[in-house]
Amino acid sequence: MAAEDVSDPLLSGAFAPLRAEYDLADVPVEGDLPPALSGTLYRIGPNPRFPPLGPYNPLQGEGMIHAFRIGGGRVAYRNRWVRTRRWRLEDAAGRALFATGDPRLGDASVAGVDGQGAANTQMVFHAGRLLALEEGHPPFEVAPGTLDPIGPYDFGGALEGPMTAHPKLDPRTGEMVFFGNFPDRRFDGALALHMADAAGRLVRSARIAGPYPALVHDFAITARWVVFVVCPLTLSLERLRAGRPPVAWEPGRGSWLGLIPRAGGEASWRPAPPGMAWHTLNAFEADGAIHLDLCLQAAPAFPLADSGADSGAGSWADGATTPEADLRQRLYRWSFAPEGGEVATRRLSDEVCEYPRIDERFLGWPCRYGFLGAGGGPGTGDLLHRAIGVFDHAEGRMALWRAGPGQSVSEPVFAARPGSDREGDGWLLSVVYEAAEDRSWLGVFDAGAAEAGPIARADLPHRVPAGFHGIFVASRVGGR
């Protein structure tokens, strides 16, 4: 068996894989757990079953789900690997078979085998189904209560190709809007746009011609529009064949903004402000314009190429690194008219932040609050976020709760107070890692006063490895 590379920061400390599955019926709670808070927080992230083969890429690490079931003043916890075909093959072999960094380093026994992906990036609960998501494959369905595997889910055979890790649930119609990148594996810039109705039926799919083959991770919707941001982090098979990095930053291609009517119609594209956007906060329509809030960095930490490098020749800044300041992500607003024209841009906060979330009952509509991970991340010299931020659009300021020494936080997930329709009335849930004790606790924050710190915490005897995203499913729709 390969030895774990503990020198890799993405396999050690807060990122160190958890090699066991737990069932804890009653997690010790400190503080005042709100009696009205009832449901399940699902967190997901990469958690290799065995020491990886070759260089480790966490985007391809096997997914593990951590479920915190909250209700009646108590917290229960269960974690499970997502048992894709890949996980089952490796579990039976007792070692890693699929390489995460370079697929050519995979074991010969699985050459040409589709392992169903890593299923490690985000969860969605829609039409009674709990799905684990990633970029390159269809979702993988698990049972909400037990996390037992159900299997790959393709909407009854209607979905062809992959599904994005960030679908959007329209809070007013119950419709799920999502997309797939590189849907036909031609790597020509195409995107597949899909709509599922409230009952979970895939009712519309369309192929969208994009400006170039790019890594598109997130998007946004309004009541009438689908909004894509395509940034010049490109994928090239020609580069791979020429021995160059297949993924590279090509700023000469520019960033592009795409609009597609949700009711159906052609995509329109226009130049967008430069930079790299991984995640959007929200989009909405007001005063004849569309407003898009997103976290933006000047450039990502990827090899730099010019637009002639697709052939593998081109100009390369070999050995060059992106300046630290360019890696920092901040919250911006882009405003633009649907019919065309320039995109106006405004920085909303100087705080470095990422993993933006909102009270999702207001997704696609004007909202006042944004909830973010802050105080660390790219460009700060720290891989982890050390604060929870609450941005108030009305006041134009970011309030922060800063974690203590050696503590780091996960993306804050909003849970609404039952019976209230007031935006932001509820709680933020974040998993906090204690480096000194190598364990984690679930922090519950009053969303209206998060800077005051957690009002309750549920202490685990082990760590929850730093992961990607999470969702809260209220008990009235199947959370407990």
N, C-alpha and C positions, 0 to 999 in steps of 0.2 A: 504494500500500500504506500502511496506517495505520502511524504511527510508534510505537515502543515507548515507553510511559510509564515512564521510568526513575525518576521521582519516586515511583512506587507501590512501597512496600516489599515487596509480594508479587510484584514483577517485577524485583527487583534484589537484589544481594548473594547471599546463600545461596539465594534464591528465583529468581534469574534463570534463564530457560529455557535449556536446552541445545539448540542448533540443529543438532546433528550426531549421527549414529549411529556407534558404534565397535565394532570387533572386536579385542580385545587377547588374544593367545594366552598370554602369559606376563607377568603384572603383577609388577613388582619387589616382593619381600617382605623386610621387615626383621623380625628376631626369630625365634622358634621356632614355626613353624606346626605344630600338632599333627598327627602322621602319621595319627591315627585320624579326624580331621575330614574328612569326604568327603560332598559334596552341593552344593546350590546355594542361595544366598540370593537370593531375588527381592524387590526393592524396587520400589514403584510410587508414582507421584504425578503431579500436574498438570504439564504441560510444553507450553504453547501452541506449535503449529507456526509460527504467524505472530503479529505484534502483534494483540492482541484488539480487537474492535469495542466501543467504549464502555467503561464501567466494568468492571474485571476481577474476576471471582469465581473463585477457585482451585478451588472445588468443581466447577466446570464446565470447567476447563482440560483439554485433551486429555491422555490418560494416556500415560506413558512407563514402560517396565519396564527395570530395571537388574538384570542377572543376574551374580552372582559365582559362578563354578564353582570349587569347592575340592576338591583331591584330590592325593595323591601329593606333598604338600609344595609344591604350586603353586596359583596362582590365575589363572583366565582371566576375562575380562569381556566382556559384550556388552550393548548397550542398543538398544531398539527402541520407536518409537511403537506404540501399539495401533491397528492400521489399521481402525478402524470406518468405516462409510459416511461419517460426518462428516469424518473425517481424509482419506479418499480424495477427497472432493469439494473440500475446501480445498486439498489438495496439487495437484490438477489445475488449480484456479483460480489458484494462486500467491498466495493471500491468505485472510484469515479470512472466513468466511461466516456462521458461527453466533455470536451474541453470548453471552457467558458471564454477564454481569450482568443484563441486561434483554433477554429474548428478542425484544421488539418492535424492537430495534435491529439484528436480523439482516438479512442481504442478502435482497433481494426474490427472488433466484433460488432460495432454499431455503425460502421461505415454505411452511409445511405439511409440510416434509420431516422425517421422523424420522431423525436422524443416528446412531441407535443409542447415544447417550450418550457420556460422556467416558471410561468404563472406566479410572478413575484412582485408586481408593481402596484396594483390597486385592486379594490373590490368594488362591486356594485350590487345592490339589491333592487331588483325590478321584476314586477309581475310574479312575485313569490319565489324568485330564483336568486340564489347567492352565487355570484360568479367571481372567480379570480382572474385577473387580467394581466396581459403584457402586450408588447408591441407586435410581435411577429407571428402570432397564432390566434385561432379562435379562443374564446374564453373556456375556462375549466370550471364546471359546476361542482359545488360542495353543499352538503346539508347544513342549514343554518345552525341547528342545535349542536350537532356532534362534530361538524367539520369533516365528516366521512366523505370520501370521493364519490361523486356521481358520474363524472366523466366529461369529455369535451362537449361543448354545447354550440350548435350551429343554427339555432332557430329552426329546428325541424328540417334541416337541409337547405334552408333558404340563404344562409350566409356562406359566401364563397370568399375565401381569403381571410386575412387577419382582422382583428378588432383593436381599436385604440385602447390605451390604458385609462383614458379620461373621457368616458361618455358623459353626456349632459342629460339630466332628468328635468324636464319641464315641469315646474311645480303646479302649473295651472291645468295642463292637459294630461299629465302622466306619461307623455311621450318620451322615449329615450332616443336621443340623436347621437350618433357616433360615426367614426370613420375608420378606414384602414389605410395604412401607408404601404406603398409598393404592392397593390392588391393582386396584380397578375405576374409579379416577379420579373417584370421587364425593366425595372429601375429607370423609368423614363420621366419621373416626376408626377405620375398619376396618383390620385387619391380616390378612394371609394367612399362615398357618403351614404349613410344608412339611416333609416327612420324605423323605430319599432313603436307600435301603439301601446296604450296603457295595459293591454292584455298580454303584451309580450310578443305579438306577431310582427314579423319583419314585413312592413308594408311598402317600403320604397327603398331602392338602391340606385345609385347613379355613379358613373365614372367621371371624375373631375380631372381635367388636364391642368396640372400645375406647372410652374415656371421652370423647374429643374428638379432632379432627384435629391431631396433633402430629408434630414431627420426631423419630422414634424411630430412633436410629442403631445401637444395640447391644442385646443381651439376654444371657441366660445360661441354662444347663441344669444340671440335676442328673441323677442316675440315673433319677429318676421324674418330674421336673417341668421345664416351660419357664417361665422367669421374665422378665416384661416390666416395665420401668420407664418410665412415660409421664410426662414433665415438661411444664409448660405453655409450651413454645416451640411456638406454634401456627401453622398455615397457614390462611389465609382468602382465598378467591377474592373474597368480598365486599369485603374491604379493598382488594384489588388493583383491583377495578372502581371503587372510590371514590377511587382515587389515594393510598391509604395503603400502608404496607409490608405485603406479603403475609405475611411471617414476623415475629412479634412475641412478646414475653414477656408472658404473662398470669398473673401469680402468683395471682390470685384463683381460678383454676380448681383450684389445688392439684396436687400430684404423686400418681400412682397406681401401685400395685403389682399386677400381674396374674399369676395362676398358672393354668397349663393342664396337665393330666396328659399326659405323653408318650404314654401308651397310648391316648389319645383321651378326649374329654369336654369339658364346658363350661368357659369361663374364669370365674374369680372375681376380683373387684377389691376393693381396700381402699385407704384413704388411706395415702400414704407420706410420709416426712419431706420437707420442702420443699427445693428446689434443682434444679440441672440436672446430669444425668449423661449424659456422652457415651459413656463406655466402661466396661465391667465387667472385673474381673480374673478372678473365678471365682465359682461357687456350689456348695454341697454340703449334704448332709443329715447332721446329727449330733445326738444327744440329743433326738430328737423335734422338731427345728427345722430350718429352712432358713437358711443363712448366705450372704449375698451380699456380696462385696467389690467396691467400685466407686470410681471417682474422681468426686468431687462438688464443684460450685461453688455458691455461693449464688444466682447469677444469671448468665446469659450476656450477651454484648455485643450485644444486639439491642434495637430500639425497644420501649418500654414501653407497654402498653395495658391497660385494664381489660377485664373479661369482657363488657362491653357494646359493645366496639369492632368486633365482627364486621360490623356494618352499615356501618362506615366513619364512623359518628358517634362514639359512645362518648367516653370520656375518654382523652386522650393527653398524655403528658409530653413535649411537643415540645421538642427540643433537649436533653433530659435524657440523661445518660450513666450507665451502671452504675458505682458506686464501684469503684475498682481492687481493693480488698480483697475485694469480692464475686465477682470474676472468678477468684480463685485456686482451683485445684483441689487437693484433698487426698484421701488414701485413707481410706475409711470401711468399716465393716462394719455391715450391716443383718441383724438376726436376727428371725425370725418363725415362728409355728406355721402349718403348711399349712392347718389348718382355719379360721383367722381370727384376729382380734385385732390388737393394736397392733404396730407395727414398732419394735423397740429399735435404737438407733443408737449407734455408738461410733467416734470418730475414732482411726484406727490410727497415724497419723504426722502430725507438724506440717510435714513437708517438702512444698513445692509440687511436684506431680508429675502426670503424665498418661501416655497410651499404655501402659496396664498389660498385661503379658504374664506367662505362667507356663510351666513345663515342661508342655507340652500333653498329655503322657501321663497327667496327673492332672486334666485338665479334667472338671468335674462331680463331683469327689471332693475330700476334704480335701487341701490342699497346704500346704507350709511356706513356699515362697518366691514372691515377686512381683518382677518385673523391670520397671522404669519409666524413662521420661524424666523428668528433674528439673532443678532449678536454672534455671528460666525458664518461659516460657509465659504464658498470660493472667494479667493482674493483677500482673505483675512488671515491666512496662515493657520487656520483651524478648520478641520473637516466637519466639525459638529456645530450645531446651533446652541447657543447658550442663553437665549431669551425667547419669550413669547411676546409678540407685538399685536396690538389692537389699533388699527388705523381708523380714525374717525373722519369721514369725508366732510362732515358739517364743521368740524373744528380745524381740519387740516393738520392734524398732529397724530403721531404714533406714541401711544402709551406702552411701556415695557415692563414686564416682570423679568428680572434678571435672575437666572438660576444661581445657586451657591457654588463655591469652589469645587471643581471636579464634577459638577453636574452638567448634563446636556439634555436637551428636550427634543421630542418628536413634533412633527407637524400638529398644530392644534386643530381639533375637530369639534365643530359646534353641535350641541344637543339642545333642542328647543324645549322650553318649559311646556308641559302638556296644558292645553286649554288656552294658551296665550298666542295671539297672532302678531304681537309687537316684535319688530325686528331686534335681534340680539338679546331677547329675553330668554335666558337659558344658561348653559354652562359650556366651558371649553374643557376638552379632555386631551391630555398629553402624557405620554410615557416618559418619565424622567430617569436617566441613568446615573447611578452613583459610582464613579470610577474607583473610589477608595474601597468600596465594599463589593464591587463587581456584581451589582444587582440593580434592579429597576423597581420603580413604583409608578402607579397610575395616579396622576394629579388631576383633581377636579377643581376648576376655577369658576368663579362667578364671571360670566362673560362681560358683565357691565362694570366689573372692578377687578379685572385680571391682574393689574399691576400690584394689587395687594397680596398676591400669592395664593396658593391653593387653600381652599376651604376644607378639603379632605384629601386623603391619600390612601391607596391600597398597596401594601408592601408585599412584593414577591420575594421569594428566597433565592431567585436567580435573575440574570440579566435578560432583557429583551433586546436582541441585537439591533443596532441602528438600522432602520429600514427606509421605506419610501413613504407610503401613504396609508390612509385608513378612512373608514366610514363609521357613522353611528346609525344603528337601526333601532328605532323606538319599539318598545314591546308591543304596541298596538298593531304593528305591522310585521310581527314575527321576530322581535328582537330577543325574547326570553322564553 
